[in-house]
Amino acid sequence: MFNEFQSTGKAAPNSGFLMWQMEETYMAASPSGPASGSLDTFPRLLLEHARVRGERPATREKDMGIWQTWTWSQMAEEVRAMACGLAELGFKRGDNLAIIGDNRPRLYWSMCAVQMLGGVPVPLYQDAVAAEMAYVLQDAEIHFAIVEDQEQVDKLLEIKDQCPALQHILYDEPRGMRHYTQTFLQGLDEVIAMGKIHDKNQPDFIPAEIAKGHPEDVAVMLYTSGTTGKPKGVCQTHATFIAAAQSGTEFDSLTENEDILSYLPMAWVGDHLFSYAQAMVAGFTINCPESGDTVMTDLREIGPTYYFAPPRVFENLLTTVMIRMEDAGAIKRNMFHYFMSVAKRCGSDILDGKSTVSSSDRLLYSLGNLLVYGPLRNVLGMSRIRVAYTAGAAIGPDLFRFYRSIGVNLKQLYGATETCAAVCLQPDRQIKFDSVGKPAPGVEVRIAPSGEVQVRGKILFKEYYKRPDATAESIDAEGWFHTGDAGFFDDDGHLKIIDRAKDVGKLAVSVGGAMFAPNYIENKLKFFQYIKEAVCFGHDREMVTAFINIDMGAVGNWAERQGIAYAGYTDLAQKAEVYELIRECVEQVNAELSHDAMVADTQVHRFLILHKELDPDDDELTRTRKVRRGFVAEKYAVLIDALYTGKATQFIETQVKFEDGRSGKVAADLRIDDAKTFPAIRKAA
């Protein structure tokens, strides 16, 4: 039998959207197009926003310290000119166009410009090295690329010989491009100017192209992270992403008055849902930061009402807060810890509107809000947040509880690139720290006999690009998408994710064969501010062991306060005092695991601190910072053997890539320590 839950709530957009009748020029050009009144593609949504809220801000960008604003009317005009310019260069229906760079208005607009012409935007991770980009450019058969600046142009020039189909590279930022003479390089300013002339001469061209669009056309191609192999191009249609956006918009009552900070990689499905699809459906404003270094400052200036970040961002913010508190004076530090204990006791219940909180706790919480929580939310840029989401990886319950306890309505969602990142959502006042919520409106979720989570609904992708075999393997004959995640539903219909199904194993039969879910343990370890990354091993072994990456900022600050001198990451990681610090964290996790019957036998027995940080450039992490578990196990096999053969130290030398492209080696004698484990605590029947 399948364990199955299905949401029956309607997923309808704003009724005004559905009732809109197309302009005469559009309808005249579309005698055989979609039914009148249907806002079923992103270009049509853009035209509607320009019509009904043309003077409201659509996009902001901070440039040279000043926020620049474009209204929906201005955005529509720029997108139309860009589309005409691309058409003038030879871009045609069915072509794929790569988009590479940080979050910039014109890069977001280029997505819609490409969609106006019936093409497919393919965003790439801006921090990917040239070789990684080459694979996607080849696989997606890219002829056109729009990039942010000289840095991205240089990457494409480096690999252009490997990508003969690439004919045009268009850049947004002209700084540094003066002496580039290649004829296939052009600035977006030039393309847009050319497009305006084209539009003036052929005013019916764009309306006719938009009219040809259908909701089942591919709207975007997003590549998977490639944790187990080469990334695959996930083809999502206008219909799927609009359905996902409408579902979330209605679920959280999002309106045109929301502000969101768009700072996460444009190639990530989460950013595409929140910063593009939902903005195009609800009509709210996206705000692009000046740079990655100014995100926190820009976050405070914008004060978003709607916020999205993966767990690592929330972890880093909390780590920064804790470091600052440790450096604060005794009075301020003691006040912080006192009121945080109050918040931990009753903050989440107050946020959820529960009546069980005592009057004394409510009074203390109000005082804490005045002295601690309010100023803290302001420092974090979260004073105006009405809804905040996290996804992409499991978030530690304590981390989750911290934000909700200080009044931030943080919730979890669950999804994948293949499901537009929208499978489960947490309803207000029904928050559980250890679940990812209930199926989103219009989405069916079931648990297969194998324990795998399977999904069906309008949010499912159309296909993997040029991979019918992989598509058939992922979506069965009944239309269920096999997520590859292991999970279960609790009694209230909330989904709980355990781990990737392929990663769930068992300890050796000789020690009882208990279930081993490495990601579950790793997430508990990563809650500690001193631990940045963890990789656990134990399948078919007699015990669980772990690699640890320390957080250089948090541990470095701690070491300075302890008077411990160090020369860099490798030196600090092997200090005896640091090992003792990390051992306390590991043993605290072991104590927690001992209370959970499912995982009590998978406590960490031995651990080591790696001599280098796991890095996407060294292929140890994906660009979304997911561990490539198989690659890490193979690369560091000698360390795993040392953990399981009782060694106290192990020498290792590792090849690394530096940011400037150079290669080098990092070598160290790594210390291996034991951690205390605890007897399993069985609950009374």
C-alpha positions, 0 to 999 in steps of 0.5 A, spaced: 500 500 500 502 507 498 502 512 504 498 518 500 496 525 501 493 530 496 491 537 497 484 539 495 485 546 495 484 550 489 490 553 486 487 559 482 491 566 481 488 573 482 481 573 479 483 579 475 488 575 471 484 570 469 478 575 466 483 580 462 481 580 455 487 581 450 489 587 447 486 588 440 493 588 437 495 581 440 488 578 439 488 580 432 495 577 431 493 570 434 487 567 430 489 560 432 493 562 438 490 560 445 483 562 448 482 569 449 483 572 456 488 566 458 494 569 462 498 562 461 505 564 459 510 569 462 510 574 456 502 575 457 503 576 464 508 581 463 503 585 458 498 585 464 502 588 469 504 593 464 497 594 463 494 594 470 500 596 475 504 600 470 507 605 474 508 600 480 516 598 481 517 592 478 525 591 479 530 595 483 537 595 483 543 598 487 548 601 483 554 605 486 550 605 492 544 608 489 537 604 488 535 605 481 527 603 480 524 600 473 516 600 473 512 595 470 511 599 464 519 600 463 520 593 464 515 591 459 518 596 454 526 594 455 524 586 455 520 588 448 526 592 445 531 586 447 527 581 444 527 585 438 534 586 438 535 578 439 530 577 433 535 582 429 541 578 431 537 571 428 535 568 435 529 564 433 523 560 436 526 553 439 533 556 440 536 556 447 540 562 450 544 561 456 544 567 462 550 567 466 551 572 472 549 575 478 542 577 479 541 583 475 535 586 472 537 585 465 538 578 466 532 577 469 528 581 463 532 577 458 528 571 460 522 574 458 525 577 452 527 570 450 520 567 452 517 572 447 520 569 441 519 562 443 526 561 445 528 557 452 533 561 457 538 556 460 541 560 466 548 557 469 551 558 475 555 564 475 561 561 480 562 555 475 568 554 472 569 555 465 570 547 464 563 546 468 560 551 463 562 548 457 558 541 458 552 545 459 553 550 453 554 543 449 549 539 452 543 545 451 546 546 444 547 554 446 547 559 440 546 565 444 549 567 451 547 573 455 552 575 461 553 580 466 560 582 465 568 581 463 569 576 468 563 571 464 565 573 457 573 571 459 570 564 461 566 563 455 572 565 450 576 560 454 572 555 452 569 557 445 573 553 441 569 547 445 562 550 443 562 551 436 555 552 436 556 559 440 555 564 435 553 571 439 556 573 446 552 579 449 554 583 455 550 587 460 556 591 463 561 594 458 566 596 464 573 593 461 570 591 454 573 596 450 579 593 447 575 586 446 574 586 438 571 579 437 565 580 432 561 576 436 561 580 442 556 585 443 553 590 449 546 589 451 545 597 450 547 596 442 542 590 442 536 594 445 538 600 441 537 596 435 531 592 437 528 599 438 529 601 431 526 594 429 520 595 433 519 601 430 519 598 423 515 592 425 510 594 431 506 588 430 512 583 430 512 582 438 505 581 439 505 576 433 510 572 437 507 572 443 501 570 440 504 564 438 506 562 445 503 556 448 502 554 456 506 547 454 512 551 451 518 550 455 519 556 459 526 555 462 531 549 462 534 549 469 540 544 470 540 539 476 546 539 481 549 533 478 550 530 485 551 523 482 553 524 475 553 529 469 547 535 470 541 534 466 537 539 463 530 540 466 525 542 461 519 546 465 513 549 461 510 556 462 504 552 465 508 548 470 512 554 473 505 558 473 501 553 476 507 552 482 507 560 482 500 561 483 499 555 488 504 559 493 502 566 491 495 564 494 497 559 499 501 565 503 496 571 500 502 574 496 500 581 493 503 586 489 505 590 495 511 584 497 518 586 496 523 580 495 531 581 495 533 577 489 540 574 491 541 567 490 543 564 484 539 565 478 540 558 475 537 555 482 530 553 481 528 556 488 530 563 485 527 562 479 520 560 483 521 566 488 524 572 484 521 570 477 515 566 477 512 568 483 513 576 481 510 575 474 504 572 477 503 576 483 506 583 480 511 584 486 517 587 486 524 584 486 530 587 488 537 586 486 543 587 491 549 591 489 554 585 490 554 579 494 559 582 499 553 588 500 547 583 501 546 584 508 547 591 508 542 591 502 537 586 506 537 591 511 535 597 506 530 594 503 527 590 509 523 585 504 516 582 506 517 576 503 524 572 504 527 566 501 534 563 503 537 556 503 539 553 511 546 555 510 544 562 509 540 562 516 546 558 519 551 563 517 546 569 519 546 566 526 553 564 527 554 572 525 550 573 531 553 569 536 560 571 534 558 578 535 554 576 542 560 573 545 564 579 543 559 584 547 560 586 554 557 582 560 551 586 561 549 586 553 551 578 553 547 576 559 541 580 557 541 577 550 541 570 553 536 571 558 531 574 553 533 568 548 531 563 553 524 566 554 523 566 546 525 559 546 520 557 551 514 561 548 516 565 542 514 560 537 507 559 541 506 567 541 507 567 533 502 561 532 497 565 536 496 559 541 492 561 547 497 557 552 502 562 553 502 565 560 501 572 562 507 573 565 511 570 559 507 574 554 509 580 558 517 578 558 516 577 551 514 584 550 519 586 554 524 582 550 521 584 543 523 591 545 530 590 548 532 584 544 528 581 538 526 587 535 533 590 534 536 583 532 531 583 527 533 590 524 540 588 524 538 582 520 534 586 515 528 582 517 523 587 521 518 587 515 518 580 513 511 577 513 513 570 510 520 567 510 522 560 507 527 555 507 529 549 502 534 546 499 536 542 505 534 540 511 534 545 517 536 543 524 530 544 529 534 548 533 535 553 528 528 553 525 526 555 532 531 560 533 528 564 528 521 563 529 522 565 537 524 572 535 518 573 531 520 571 524 515 567 520 520 562 517 517 556 514 519 550 510 518 548 503 520 541 499 521 540 492 526 539 487 528 542 480 523 537 477 517 540 481 518 547 480 521 547 488 513 546 490 511 540 493 510 541 500 508 548 504 507 549 511 501 552 513 501 558 518 499 556 525 501 549 523 509 549 523 512 543 525 520 543 526 521 536 523 517 536 517 516 540 511 509 541 511 503 538 507 502 537 500 501 544 496 494 545 493 493 541 487 499 536 488 499 529 490 504 526 494 505 518 496 510 514 499 512 508 495 513 501 499 520 502 498 519 509 502 521 513 497 517 520 496 513 520 489 509 526 487 504 528 481 501 534 479 501 540 474 508 542 477 512 536 474 517 538 469 516 536 461 522 532 460 530 532 461 533 535 455 535 530 450 534 524 455 528 520 454 531 514 458 532 519 464 525 522 463 522 515 463 526 512 469 523 518 473 516 519 471 512 512 471 506 510 467 501 513 472 505 520 472 508 519 478 515 523 479 520 519 483 524 524 487 529 519 490 528 522 497 526 517 503 520 520 507 514 518 511 507 522 513 506 523 520 499 522 523 497 530 521 499 529 514 505 532 514 511 530 510 518 528 514 524 527 509 529 522 512 535 523 507 536 521 499 533 514 498 540 512 495 544 514 501 539 511 506 543 504 508 544 500 514 550 498 519 553 492 519 549 486 520 554 484 526 551 490 530 544 489 529 543 492 522 540 499 524 538 504 519 543 509 517 541 516 514 547 520 514 544 526 512 540 526 518 546 526 522 550 531 518 544 536 519 544 535 526 552 536 526 551 543 522 547 546 527 553 548 531 556 554 529 563 551 529 561 546 524 560 548 517 560 541 513 560 534 515 560 528 511 558 521 515 560 514 513 557 507 516 553 503 511 555 496 512 560 498 517 560 497 525 560 504 527 558 511 524 564 516 523 565 523 520 569 528 516 568 535 519 569 542 516 570 547 521 567 554 520 573 558 519 569 565 522 566 562 528 572 557 530 577 563 528 573 568 533 573 563 538 581 561 538 582 569 538 578 569 544 582 563 547 589 566 545 590 561 540 595 563 535 594 559 528 597 560 521 590 559 517 585 553 516 589 547 516 593 549 522 587 551 526 583 545 524 588 541 527 589 544 534 588 540 540 583 545 543 579 545 536 578 538 536 576 538 543 571 544 541 568 539 536 568 533 540 563 537 545 559 538 539 559 531 536 557 528 543 552 533 544 549 530 537 550 523 540 546 524 546 540 527 542 540 521 537 540 516 543 533 519 545 531 517 538 529 509 537 530 510 529 537 512 529 540 511 536 545 506 534 548 510 529 551 515 533 558 518 531 564 514 534 570 517 531 571 523 527 577 527 524 577 535 522 579 535 514 585 539 512 581 543 507 574 546 506 570 542 501 569 546 495 565 546 489 571 548 485 574 541 487 568 537 485 567 536 492 560 540 493 555 542 487 554 549 486 548 549 491 553 546 496 550 539 496 556 534 498 558 529 492 558 523 497 561 518 492 566 523 490 568 525 497 568 517 499 573 516 493 577 522 494 579 521 501 578 513 501 585 513 505 582 517 511 576 513 511 580 507 512 584 510 517 577 512 521 575 504 521 582 501 522 583 505 529 589 509 527 590 516 531 593 520 525 593 519 517 597 523 512 594 526 506 596 530 500 590 533 496 590 537 490 586 544 490 584 549 485 585 556 487 580 562 485 585 565 480 585 558 476 592 556 479 593 549 482 596 547 488 597 542 494 595 542 501 598 536 506 597 535 513 598 529 518 590 529 520 588 527 527 583 522 529 579 522 535 574 518 538 567 521 541 563 518 547 557 515 545 550 514 549 546 508 551 539 508 547 534 511 551 527 507 549 521 510 551 516 506 555 510 503 552 
